[in-house]
Amino acid sequence: MKEIKILYLYPDMLNLYGDRGNIQALQYRIEKRGIKANIEYYYLGEQAPDFSSYDIVFSGGGADKEQALVAEDMQQYKEMIKRAIEEGVFFLLVCGSYQLFGKYYKGVEGNIIPGLEIFDYYTEAIPDRTKRCIGDIVIDVNLNGKQTKIIGYENHGGQTYDVKSVLGKVLYGQGNAFGAGQEGFMIKNVIATYIHGTLLSKNPDVTDYMIKYALERKYEKEIELEPLDDTFEDECRKQLLHRFLGEI
């Protein structure tokens, strides 16, 4: 039986707006295909995980206090994480974790949370706490040649700049910053985004992109995923795209 080994970082601290749902959606689509989903968890202060031994690493969003604690803890693993990414381990990073992998996060009060500096972007919070990028969002994305629309929910005061390799073009909502027109960061084995817990459940194409990538890297051969019955998901997506974009 094929297996995908998944690491969920700080599940008790980085789980805003149902981010844990990404693990549930991932597990569901893996196991429906008769593949074993081996999910492990890392908590603050535990023994260092071997990041390179996993196929997928997930890290969600958290408030500034939790983000500061996680940032301090994760600094000791900076080189291990960088090596894992270079070796091709897939990372899915949501909101606070997206920010953490950049140069730094500047808070409302001007405090600086150092990032892991794995990628070149940086994030600065808007001083006015009442101004946030919040609400539904739709972005147009290319996943290894397949064009699809990602639907989700964003809620962030942080504005992320200097993103050289974006996840997608904003069709509805805000994205990396007010008026940026672009959302997230993506390279072949990293998706970083402000889209919260609804990401993988609302967007089967993204989930399957991750599964296919992980399997092909692990087993060193081309993999054709068994199609799943996405009738319900497709109908939900049609309704949402009609609501947000007027598509029929």
N, C-alpha and C positions, 0 to 999 in steps of 0.2 A: 504493500500500500504506500502510495506517495504521501509525503508529509510536508507541511509548511510550518516552520517554527517562528513564532511571533513573540515579541517582547513589548509589553505595555509599561511605559515609564510613568512613575508617580500617579497611579490610578486614584489614590485618595486625595490628591492635591490638584491634579490637572484634569478636571472633569466638568467644566462649565457647560451648561446648556445641552447636557446629554452627550458629551463627546465620547463616553464609553460605548454609545450606540454604534460607533464605527467598528469596534472590536466585534460586537454582536453580529453586525451585517457581514463583516468579513468572514467570521466563523461560519455563518449560515451558508454563504455561497461556496465556501471551500468544502464543507461537509456534505452539501447536497450533491457534490460530484464524486463522493466516495473517497475524498482525500482527508487525511488526518490534520486537524488544526491543533497544534501544540502551543498553547498560550501560557506564557510565564509573565510574572509581574516583578517590577523593581520598585522598592519603597526607599524613601530617604534614609540614608545611614546604613543600608545593607551592604553586603559584600559586592564588590564591583562586578557587574555583568560582563560577559565576553560578547561585546556587541557584534563582532565579526562572525559569531557562531549562529546568528539568527538570519532568517530570510526577510523578515519585515519587522521594523521597529516603529511603534506608534507613540506619540506624545501629544497630549491635548492642551487645552487652554486653562488659565488660572488667573485669579486676581493678582494685583501688584505684589501683595505680601507673599503669597505662595510662589509667585514667579521669582522673587528675590531669593527665597530659600532654595528653590530648585536650581537657579542660576549658580549660586555658590556651590552647591553640591556637585553640579554637572561639570564645573570647571576642571575638577580632578580627572575627568574622563575625556577631556577635549581631544587629545591625540588618539585615543581609542576610537572615538566616534568618527573623527576625520578619516582614520584608516578604514573603518567599516564602510563608510560612504565611498571611498576610493576603490574598495574591493567590490562594490556593487550591491551591498545590502540596501534594501528599499526602506526609505524613511518617509512616513506620513506625519506631518507636523501641523498642528492646528493652533491658530491665534498666538497665545503667549509663547508656545514652543516655536512657532514660526519666527517670532521676534528674537527669541533667544539664540537662534543659530546665525543671526547676523552680527554686526559689529557691536551694537549696544542698544539699550532701550532707555530713553530719557523720560522720566515720569513727570507728572503734573507739577510737582514741587521743584523740578529741576534736578532731582536725584538721578544718578546714572547707574543702571544695572549693566555691568559688562556682559557682552554676548560671547559666544564661543568663537566668533570671527571665522566661522567655516565658510560663510558667504559674505559678499561685500555690502549688502543692503544694511540700512539702519532704521530705527524707529524712534519717533518723538511724539509724546502725547500732547494733545491740544490743551493749553492751560485752562480753558473754559470747560469745566466738567460737564456742562449741559450739552456740549456739542460732541456727538458721537456718530460714527457710521453704523447705523442700526436699522435692521429690517431685512426683508427678503432680498435675494440677489440672484441674478442669472448671468452666467458668463459663457462665452463661446470658446471651446477648447479643442485642441488637436492632440489626440492620444495615439501617438505612433502611426499617424496617417489617417486615423478615424476622427472625423469631425463630430463633436457632440456638444450639447449644452448642459452645463452643470447648474443645478438648482440648489439653493440653500438659504441659510440665515447667517447674517453677520451682526456683530455687536462689539465695536472696539473704538476707543478714543485714540489709540496709537495710530500714527500715520507713518507708513513704511515707504522709504524713498530709495532711489538708486537701485531698483530691481532690474537687473540686466536680462534675465530669462524668466518672463512672466508665465503664469499658468494659463491665463486666458484674458479675453477682451470682455469688459463689462457691457452687458446689454440692458441690465436693470439693476439698480443699486449703486453702491459706491466703490468698493474694492480696496486697494492698498491705501488710498487716501482720498479725501474729498476731491472729486473731479479728476482723479487719476486716469480713469477709463480702463484700467488694467487691474487684475486681481491675482494675488498669489505669486509664488515662485515655483518653477519646475525645471528639473533636468531629468534625464532618463530614469533615475532611481530615487528621485526626491520630489515629493509634492508638499509644498508648504502653502497654507491658505488661512484666510480668516473665516472660512465657512465652518460652522460648528457641527454638532452631533448629527445633523441630518445628512451630512455629506455622502456617505457610502450607501445609506438606505434609500435615498432619493435618486442615486446616480449609479446604477448597476454597471455602466460602462467603466467607471473609474475603479470600482471594486475588481472587476474582471481584468482590467489592465494590470493592477497590482498582482493579482493571482497568477496571471499568465507570465508576467515578468519574473516573479519569484520562482516559479516552476522551471522556466527555461534556463534561468541562471543556475539553479541547483542541480538539475539533471542534464544540463548541457545538450539539449536538443529542442527542436521546435515542438511546441505543445499546442494542440487544438482543444480548447475548453469545450466540454459538453454543454450544449445550450440548455438554459433553464427556462421555465415558464414564467416570463416576466409580464404577463397580461395585466396583472393588478398594478405593478409598478409603472408600466407604460401608460395605463389609463390615468393614474394619478399625475404623471408627468404632463400628459396632454392637458389636463385641467389646469395645472399650475402655469404652464407656458401660455395657455389662452388667457389666463387671468393677468399675467405680468406683461406679456408681449403681444397679446391679441392674436396669437397663432391658433389656427383651427386644426 
